[in-house]
Amino acid sequence: MRLPRALHPAAWWLWALGLATAASRTTNPLLLVLIAAVLAHVVAARRTEAPWARGFKAYVYLGLAVIVIRVVFRMLLDGQHGAHVLFTLPEVPLPEAAAGIRIGGAVSLEGLLAALYDGLRLAVLLLCVGAANVLANPKRLLQSMPAALHEIGVAVTVALSVAPQLIESGQRVRIARRLRGESGPRFHVFREIALPVMTDALDRSLLLAAAMDARGYGRQVAVPRPLRAVTEALLLGSLVAIGIGTYGVLDSTAPRGLGLPMLLAGAAAGWGGMALSGRRVSRSAYRPDPWLREEWCVAGIGVLVAAVVVAVSVVDPTALYPSIVTLQWPSLPLVPSAAILLGVLPAWIAPPTRLPAPRPPTVARPLERVA
C-alpha cells in the first residue's frame, strides 16, 4: 500500500495540457466525449479533500453552457450551412452596408452539427483546464517556478487561484444560505450570491499576493554589472532568435537555417538567461514538492497522448474531422482512441491522496455448545 502524497502540480498541468492539445486537434464528438470521460475518471480518483477540489461540476456546467450558446448563436446568425433544412426562423432585414450578415432564416442540420462539434471541443478544453485546477494546487505550483520568473509567478498564481477560490466561495455562500433557511425564489440571485462570491474570491486572491510580498517573495540581491549585461543580452537575443525561428518554421519558403536551428538556439539562450537572472533572486521553498517516478509517468502520458493525436491529424486528418457536407455518422479511429485511453492511467499511477477507509473489525462468533 502506497502512502498518500500530493503529486507535483506541474505533472498534472502537463497531463491536462496534453489532453487539451489532443482535443484541439479534432472535432470528432466520439473522441471528445472520450477525453471528457477520461478527465472525469481521473478527477474522481485523485482529487483531494480541499473545498476547491470539488469544483469539477462547475466546469461541466460551464462547458454545457458554452455548447448551448454556440448552437444558439449559430442558429441566429448563420444556420444555413447545407441542404437539409430543419426549420426557418424569422429573418431580420438588414441594410446594404451589412451585406453578408444574416440574422434568422433557414437553419440546416449541417449548421447545427458544425456548431455542436465546435462547442463540444471548446467545452472539453474548459474541462481540461478545470481538471488541472482541481487536481493541482496553484500555490504549490508557484514553488516550482524558476526564480527568474518570480514576478510572472505571482501574477499567474493570482490568476489561477481565482477559479478555485470562486468555487470555494460559492460553496460557503450556498451553505450559509441553507443554514439561514433562504430557499425561496432566486430572482435576486445575482445581487445576493454572484456579486459576494466574485468579490470574496478576488479579495482572497489579492490577499495571497499581498502575503507573498510581505514574506519577501522575489527579494533581489546585488549582482555585478557585467553579469547583468550578459543576462540581458541572452534574454534579448533569445527573443529575437525565437521570433526568427518561428517565422522560419511557419514559412515553407524560408531558408532552413532560419527554422528549427534558430528556434533551438533561441530556446537555449533563453534558458541560460533565465538561469543567470535567477541568481538575483534569493528565495527558499519550504518542503519543495519532489519530482519522482510518478511525476515522470503522468507528465509523459500527457505528452504521449498529444503527440499521437497530432501525428494522426497530420497523416490522416479525415479520421479526426468528420465530414459535415456529406452527412455520416462519425467513426471512432483506433489509434487516437487508444492514445486517449492511455490518459486514464494517472488514476492508478498517481499516488493516492488519502488513506483507504479502515475495514470494520470482525466480531468472533461464539462456539456452539455440543449436546
Steps between C-alpha positions, in 0.01 A plus 500: 500500500646836392503791739285796393672810373426788265625457145712782363259765359710542184445132418122544518518810280715322241254211495202731463669710232579182306133404500406857409738486203336178388154656534602806300604286202164327446130568464400134521229493770582142596863586573402817685254312719771240564741774614233642732439155649874453561521837674199427720633159605846629593352794692267271692786263587775747593343820625577618852271596788550875450179702452607630159583143387128423480439759229525281191122505477512877447725454197258240363212747527715768337582266212131419447420871499769558237348231277152647531620855430700382197200319353258786567726762341554275200124467457449875519791619287603229254277199526482406132810295430360217286206365309314326786290787635334419832297817564496868411525789745362850433769693314587855601549732201838676504630796297732462204799602714459171690515285189609146579351507850174320560290487817246222497390305197537133416677270745653182360615181663855552374522840668376363833748213487788736424403720796458196725843362410674835554319561828583150622869552422505828693314337791758220519781757502331666798475162671874448451576829672247418770657161564842662539357757743324229702795260519790746533538757772604830331675618815730197494558547128652838581773334706626312196532797266850628418626782716530728197124482446399602850304807386319305228447222753315733735269615220440145378429377853247775561334431164487121552374527856198711401303202363563268801428782742185584303375143535585487869329835565190383314482188718533703820231748389264217402549324836444828685174561312377151584583548867303825502205326334514712184352257250245729337488628140833588340406822324776690682764231459748731325484768766491267800738221388702578187639837604602392855660184363700684234608770742608247763696292250683802360578632848646168610719482189628852567565408863712210376711735290534745791606219734765386252631854467506548880705182542766623262417286199723607213754689712792603280869500585787704359638370168813630323435720200683275247285203601188712469602611149561139393161398637319778314683418178409132526132572567473757220688275257275207590188703419641601162617147418167345602313753285720427198482125559120507527479688171737251338294203621168647385626627163583215264695733266742617771858363513553194715740682728222738610269225621568235761869589564414861590210382712721261697773762536248752631363250750851418622590869535176567686566215739848631571371852554233377741758300694726806535205725580389265775818575693366848576209351694563350841210283610448161655218249483368328810469129429529515120293249310710207375509393137504122514409211275127565527544859378701386198236242410203737532668777303626254239151360448368848424781568254448159336126558451562839342777369274294208369190709426703774332681241286169343395359844413793552263496153343124436482293808590175346376494269802499795739273737309173331401338624182203736530440570132406136442320391814640185655534358846847581643728200532720416796862475376704234673838670554374833644249316718771274643724802564220687678419195713862507618414830665299315766812328637580784749194385695718204609854630441464817707539445875180496705395821669360332811525171683236237422213469743575249776311176491246442775625259767373147474315369806578142593197278511454298820554129478183291495453265791507140398222297657 
